[in-house]
């Protein structure tokens, strides 16, 4: 936050006022000045604070994964009421008046997981026989694999959310599905603290090898997704994304340092986050050494230049074959 005034106190103060009239004038101008001082709040931060966990919009964005699908006619009013009343702070949902069967949701990664403070975006379509059939869900991966059950192609594997014939994300006494239950289960059972030490698909295969390294890779990819989301926020969540990273950048960088090692890739990614957060309006200089920052910046520019040169040479070779 910053402060502005249209004139400064020094400017309105007369030099050694000789008369009561001049003194009174100075006091009047000073009171006027203080009345004109106003606190400037970042509009993005203000919009972020006003962003609701649940909201109803007129129509889905054109890039909603299921926007071109034929509309279904699910029983939806009860679902909306459940979401409106019981969404946790870590889940945000947008529904659409013109397409009641569609939703877009965002889940914030939980503490003590590789996904902590990461953002995960899902497009949802409810079937006509909802809540007796599970919804179709598409994950916006931004081209990265962050979890064995969230495919880079967008496919979401729901098998880890089931145990036997009992569904973990429906009503407690039936096999009916709720969107709230599905989203909460993704947040706790898929985006968990050991994503590579869980049952994969319906084959009950357990991955035990190099779990620490797998978690580190999941963490780094989550940070890469942060960069891509900040560069290209999902429609209907633009205000949330900008404000979220403005207010959470400090904690994201602190968390990053707990994962930090001597690997060059980790240091490079750290400074990419720093630059993205600073460009987004957050002060981050207290998180790094200036010399290390500029060294990493020069190395990245060198790599980019080398990559560009290589692409040009390959293009020339292709043309003259």
SVG drawing of the C-alpha trace seen along z (x, -y; Angstrom):
<svg xmlns="http://www.w3.org/2000/svg" viewBox="-33 -40 60 95">
<polyline fill="none" stroke="black" stroke-width="0.4" points="0.0,0.0 1.1,-3.6 0.1,-7.1 -0.3,-10.1 -1.0,-13.7 -1.5,-16.5 0.8,-18.9 3.5,-18.4 3.6,-19.8 6.9,-21.6 5.4,-23.5 2.5,-24.9 4.5,-26.0 5.4,-29.7 8.9,-30.6 8.7,-32.1 5.1,-33.4 5.1,-36.9 1.4,-37.4 -1.5,-35.5 -3.1,-35.6 -0.2,-33.8 -0.1,-31.3 -3.9,-30.7 -3.4,-30.2 -0.7,-27.6 -2.9,-25.7 -5.8,-25.8 -3.6,-24.4 -2.2,-21.7 -5.7,-20.6 -6.6,-20.6 -3.5,-18.5 -4.3,-15.9 -7.9,-15.7 -6.5,-15.0 -4.1,-12.3 -5.6,-9.0 -4.5,-5.4 -4.0,-3.8 -5.1,-0.2 -4.0,2.0 -7.2,2.6 -6.1,6.2 -5.7,6.9 -9.2,5.4 -10.8,7.5 -9.0,10.6 -10.4,10.0 -13.9,9.7 -13.6,12.9 -16.2,15.3 -15.7,19.0 -19.0,19.6 -20.5,17.4 -23.0,17.6 -22.0,16.1 -24.0,15.6 -22.2,18.0 -19.1,20.2 -15.8,19.0 -15.3,20.1 -12.3,22.2 -14.2,24.2 -13.3,27.8 -17.0,28.9 -18.4,25.7 -19.0,27.3 -20.6,30.5 -24.3,30.9 -25.9,29.5 -27.2,32.0 -30.1,31.4 -28.9,32.4 -30.8,31.8 -28.5,29.0 -30.3,26.6 -29.4,28.6 -25.8,28.9 -25.6,25.1 -26.9,24.7 -24.4,27.2 -21.5,25.4 -22.8,22.0 -22.9,23.0 -20.1,25.5 -17.2,24.7 -13.9,24.6 -11.5,21.7 -9.3,23.8 -11.9,24.3 -13.5,21.8 -16.3,22.6 -18.0,20.7 -21.3,21.9 -23.2,20.6 -26.8,19.6 -26.8,20.4 -25.2,23.8 -26.3,25.2 -24.4,28.5 -21.0,26.8 -18.7,25.5 -15.1,24.3 -13.3,25.0 -10.0,24.0 -8.3,25.9 -5.5,24.5 -2.9,27.0 -2.8,28.1 0.0,27.5 2.6,30.3 2.2,31.5 4.3,30.9 1.3,28.9 1.2,26.3 -0.2,23.0 -0.3,24.2 -3.4,23.6 -5.2,26.4 -8.0,25.7 -10.7,28.1 -13.6,27.9 -16.6,30.0 -19.7,31.2 -22.5,32.9 -24.4,35.8 -28.2,35.8 -28.5,38.4 -26.5,36.5 -26.0,37.2 -26.1,41.0 -23.3,40.8 -19.9,39.1 -19.2,35.9 -16.7,35.5 -13.7,33.6 -10.9,32.0 -7.7,30.8 -5.9,27.7 -2.3,29.1 -0.6,26.2 1.4,29.0 3.0,30.4 2.6,33.7 2.3,32.9 0.5,36.0 0.1,39.6 -3.7,39.1 -3.8,35.7 -2.6,36.4 -0.9,33.8 -3.6,34.4 -6.2,33.3 -7.6,36.7 -8.4,37.0 -8.2,40.5 -10.9,40.8 -10.0,44.4 -7.9,43.3 -11.1,41.7 -12.8,45.0 -12.3,47.9 -14.0,51.1 -17.6,50.3 -17.9,47.4 -17.5,43.9 -15.6,41.4 -17.0,38.3 -20.8,38.8 -23.5,38.8 -22.5,40.8 -25.5,43.2 -25.7,43.7 -23.8,43.9 -24.8,40.4 -22.1,37.9 -21.7,34.3 -19.4,31.8 -18.3,30.6 -17.3,34.2 -15.5,34.7 -13.5,31.5 -12.6,32.0 -11.5,35.6 -9.2,34.4 -7.7,31.9 -7.1,34.5 -6.7,37.9 -5.0,36.9 -3.1,33.7 -1.8,35.3 1.6,35.5 2.7,38.7 1.1,38.7 3.5,41.4 2.8,43.7 -0.9,44.4 -2.9,46.9 -2.7,46.1 -5.7,46.9 -7.7,50.0 -4.6,52.3 -3.5,51.5 0.1,50.8 2.1,49.0 5.1,46.8 7.8,46.9 10.9,46.0 12.6,42.7 9.6,41.2 11.5,38.1 12.7,37.4 9.2,37.8 7.8,35.4 10.5,32.9 9.7,33.2 6.0,32.7 6.8,29.6 9.0,28.1 6.3,28.8 3.7,27.2 5.9,24.1 6.2,24.2 2.4,24.4 2.2,21.3 4.4,19.4 2.2,20.5 -1.0,19.7 0.3,16.2 1.3,15.6 -2.1,16.9 -4.8,16.9 -7.9,19.0 -11.0,17.1 -13.3,16.1 -10.3,16.4 -8.1,13.6 -8.7,11.3 -8.2,14.2 -4.9,15.3 -3.3,11.8 -4.4,11.0 -3.5,14.4 0.1,14.3 0.4,10.7 -0.7,11.7 0.9,15.2 4.3,14.7 6.2,14.2 4.9,17.5 5.4,19.4 9.1,18.3 9.6,19.2 8.1,22.6 10.4,22.9 13.4,22.4 12.5,25.4 12.8,27.6 15.9,25.8 19.1,27.7 22.3,27.0 20.8,28.2 21.1,25.5 17.6,26.2 16.1,25.3 18.0,22.1 17.0,21.1 13.3,21.8 13.4,19.9 14.6,16.7 11.9,17.3 9.3,17.2 10.9,14.1 10.9,12.2 7.3,13.3 6.1,12.2 7.9,8.8 6.4,8.2 3.0,9.0 3.6,6.2 5.2,7.9 8.3,6.8 10.7,9.8 14.2,8.4 14.5,9.5 14.3,13.1 17.5,13.2 21.1,12.0 21.4,9.4 24.7,10.9 23.1,14.4 20.0,12.9 22.0,11.2 24.2,14.2 21.2,16.4 19.6,13.9 22.7,13.8 22.9,17.6 19.3,17.8 19.7,15.2 22.8,17.1 20.8,20.3 17.9,18.6 20.4,17.1 22.0,20.5 18.6,22.1 17.6,19.5 20.9,19.8 20.4,23.6 16.8,23.2 18.0,20.8 20.8,23.2 18.3,26.1 15.9,24.1 18.7,23.1 19.9,26.7 16.3,27.8 15.9,25.2 19.1,26.1 18.7,29.9"/>
</svg>
